[in-house]
Amino acid sequence: MSWTDHSWRRAAMALVLATTAHVAHAEGLRAHQVTYHTTFKGLSAGDLQLTLKPDSQPDHWTYETRAYPSFLASFVISGNSMERSAFTLTPAGVEPNRYQLNDGSGKHEKETDLTYESGGRVHGVVEGQPLDMALEPGTQDVTSIRAALIADLVAGREPREYAMLDGREIKRYVYTKVGTARISTAVGPVDTVIYSSDRKGSDGRGRIWQYWYAPSLGFLPVKIEQREDGATRMTFTLRSLKWLPADAGGH
């Protein structure tokens, strides 16, 4: 299994975020660096570190994921892997601008680099092969979908159906609120709102994600689980959280 394998890609997608400054600041979003400890079928898989910060242009943001795999996980994911999204936060939500994925192998055929045009088109390379296609409005990339969901939550919009470009395929995910809970975390006890996510059209017997979002932390997820046939397959728990200054990216 590599960084581009569906499990790790969904893992990255599951780690949604909060942001800060300009329009985002008014909505209560904050830049941050957060680390999650991951387990796979009960075994430690290492950590994932996510960094969200403002870019040099107003309302532009970058969101980057870095992997710090355990010894066993290092056989399937490189510590040199990197996933990054650049997006614009508008009053209506998130608009992706560029998506990059490097699995750390140094092989061009493994790299993805896509540019999103405002007119509803995306072009670039997916795993070294060219891609140029039209997109419907609101389509997210694998990383910006995290920002889109969190931006909706902090703006008071109920999470809904999201379209996402995954490689060369458009996938749709539906989010459903399932309850609330107060849970213990690395930053203390927090109240959370729980949502589940499933691919549209699924029969409900496949892999389902469940998220514990903390309103007091800008709706940052403090716990995430991937479940399959009722059993927990992957778990992400908050290890550390560092709020970044509003000018962290050069504002």
BELWOFEN-V290998 format. One record per pair of residues at least 12 apart in sequence whose ideal C-beta (glycine too) atoms are under 7 Angstrom apart, sorted by the first residue. I is the first residue (numbers start at 1). J is the second residue. D is the distance in whole Angstrom. If there is no record, write none. Layout:
((I,J,D) (I,J,D))
This chain:
((1,76,4) (2,76,6) (2,77,7) (2,103,6) (3,67,7) (3,77,5) (3,78,7) (3,81,4) (3,103,4) (3,104,7) (4,101,7) (4,103,6) (7,234,7) (8,77,6) (9,142,6) (10,226,7) (11,38,7) (11,48,7) (11,234,6) (12,65,5) (12,83,6) (12,142,7) (12,143,7) (13,142,6) (13,145,6) (13,146,6) (14,209,5) (14,211,7) (14,224,5) (14,236,7) (15,36,6) (15,48,6) (15,50,5) (15,146,6) (15,221,7) (15,224,7) (15,236,7) (16,146,4) (16,149,5) (16,150,5) (16,221,6) (17,50,6) (17,52,5) (17,63,6) (17,146,5) (17,147,6) (17,150,5) (17,220,7) (18,30,5) (18,32,6) (18,52,7) (18,150,6) (18,218,3) (18,219,6) (18,220,5) (19,31,6) (19,52,6) (19,61,6) (19,89,6) (19,147,7) (20,54,7) (20,246,5) (21,54,5) (21,246,4) (21,251,6) (22,58,5) (22,59,5) (23,59,5) (23,89,6) (23,91,6) (24,89,5) (25,246,7) (27,154,5) (27,155,5) (28,154,5) (28,218,6) (29,151,7) (29,154,5) (29,218,6) (30,218,5) (30,243,6) (31,52,5) (31,53,5) (31,54,6) (31,244,4) (31,246,7) (31,248,5) (32,52,6) (32,241,6) (32,242,6) (32,243,5) (32,244,6) (33,49,7) (33,51,5) (33,242,5) (33,244,6) (34,50,5) (34,220,7) (34,238,7) (34,241,5) (35,47,5) (35,49,5) (35,239,4) (35,240,5) (36,48,5) (36,236,4) (36,237,6) (36,238,6) (36,239,6) (37,237,5) (37,239,5) (38,234,7) (38,235,7) (38,236,5) (39,234,7) (39,235,5) (40,234,5) (41,233,6) (43,72,7) (44,70,5) (45,69,6) (45,70,6) (45,73,4) (46,67,7) (46,68,5) (46,69,4) (46,70,4) (46,73,5) (47,68,4) (47,239,6) (48,65,6) (48,67,6) (49,66,5) (49,68,7) (50,63,7) (50,65,5) (51,64,5) (53,244,6) (53,248,4) (53,249,4) (54,246,7) (54,248,6) (54,249,4) (54,251,5) (55,86,7) (55,249,5) (55,250,7) (56,249,7) (56,250,4) (59,88,6) (59,89,5) (60,86,7) (60,88,6) (61,87,6) (61,89,6) (62,84,6) (62,86,5) (62,249,6) (63,84,7) (63,85,5) (63,143,6) (63,147,6) (64,82,7) (64,84,5) (65,83,4) (65,143,7) (66,82,6) (67,79,6) (67,81,5) (78,103,6) (78,104,3) (78,105,7) (79,104,7) (80,104,3) (81,102,6) (81,103,5) (81,104,4) (82,102,5) (83,101,5) (83,143,6) (84,100,5) (85,99,5) (85,141,6) (85,143,3) (85,144,5) (86,98,4) (87,144,5) (87,147,6) (89,151,6) (93,148,6) (93,151,5) (93,152,6) (94,140,7) (94,144,5) (94,147,5) (94,148,4) (94,151,5) (96,116,5) (96,140,6) (96,141,5) (96,144,4) (97,116,6) (98,114,7) (98,115,5) (98,116,7) (99,114,5) (99,141,4) (99,142,7) (99,143,6) (100,112,7) (100,113,5) (108,128,5) (109,127,6) (109,128,4) (110,127,6) (110,128,7) (111,125,7) (111,128,6) (112,125,6) (112,126,5) (112,127,6) (113,125,6) (114,131,7) (114,141,7) (120,134,6) (120,135,5) (120,136,7) (120,137,6) (121,134,5) (121,135,6) (122,135,6) (122,165,6) (126,167,5) (126,168,6) (131,168,6) (135,165,7) (136,163,6) (138,163,6) (139,163,5) (139,164,7) (139,165,6) (139,170,7) (140,162,6) (140,163,7) (140,164,5) (141,164,7) (141,165,6) (142,164,6) (142,166,6) (145,162,6) (145,164,5) (148,162,6) (149,162,7) (149,175,7) (150,219,5) (153,213,6) (153,219,4) (154,218,6) (154,219,6) (159,175,4) (159,195,6) (160,175,7) (161,174,5) (161,200,6) (171,199,6) (172,199,7) (172,200,4) (173,197,5) (173,199,6) (173,200,7) (174,198,6) (174,200,5) (175,195,5) (175,197,5) (176,195,6) (176,196,5) (177,193,7) (177,195,5) (178,194,5) (178,195,7) (178,196,5) (179,194,5) (180,192,7) (180,193,6) (180,194,6) (181,194,6) (181,212,7) (183,212,6) (183,222,7) (183,223,6) (185,222,5) (185,238,5) (186,238,5) (186,239,6) (186,240,6) (187,238,7) (187,241,6) (190,214,4) (190,216,6) (190,217,7) (190,222,6) (191,214,7) (191,215,7) (191,216,7) (192,212,4) (192,213,6) (192,214,5) (192,222,6) (193,213,5) (193,215,7) (194,210,6) (194,211,7) (194,212,6) (195,211,5) (195,213,7) (196,208,6) (196,209,7) (196,210,5) (197,209,4) (205,229,7) (206,228,7) (207,226,6) (207,227,7) (207,228,5) (207,233,7) (208,227,5) (209,224,7) (209,226,5) (210,225,5) (210,227,7) (211,224,5) (222,238,5) (223,236,7) (223,237,6) (223,238,7) (224,236,4))
